[in-house]
Amino acid sequence: MKLKVCGLTKMDQIQELISMNIDFLGFIFYKKSPRFVLNHLSLEEISEINHQGKVGVFVNESIEKIAEISEKAKLNFIQLHGDEDEEFILSLSQMLSKDVKIIKVFRVGETFNFQFSIFNSLVDYFLFDTDSKAFGGTGQTFDWQILNEIEIPIPYFLSGGISLENIHQLATINQQPAVLDINSKFEIEPGIKNLEKIKTFKSLLK
């Protein structure tokens, strides 16, 4: 299982995570987020980060803006966390560089009734996160057993309240996630990561 650390804002922590061989680095380009990366780093600084797993997180942003940020920041993945439909994704993929991959987020509540098969051929990964009125991290988990009730046709990221305390429960998921996406449970404050906790978590994944 690979690991994504999301909500990064500090260059020294990013470099340390790279040295820890973290697979995906998540940068949030949503102004309402307390981890909005452009309050801390410029697009040029992000573009200079030497890593093949740079993920830009967007919420209901325009296609043009996503494509522009993707190019300027040299992103490798676009994570769509809003209400983007298949038409939006099709248009976006035509504007992105061919090697940029797309992750489509689904917010899971008490049930899961999305018709997500329409996205199978349009995106590279799904991401399942806990539903909330606001977009972005809640620090809460959803009932992972819901994933055992659905057919997931492509690799997926699992997000939402993953922590050292519940890592053992991942074994109950039949189709295991390709990537675990961690954020708020591994922070000192929004955007400032607890690197020791991340090291411990990574060691438990092996």
Buried (B, 14 or more C-beta within 10 A) or exposed (E): EBBBBBBBBEBEBBEBBBEEEBBBBBBBBBEEBBBBBBEBBEBEEBEEBEBEBBBBBBBEBEBEEBBEBBBEBBBBBBBBBBEBEEEBBEEBBEBBEEEBBBBBBBBBEEEBEBEBEEBEEBBBBBBBBBBBEEBBBBBEBBBBEBBEEBEBEBBBBBBBBBBBEEBEEBEEBEEEBBBBBBBBBBBEEBBBBBBEBBEEBBEEEE
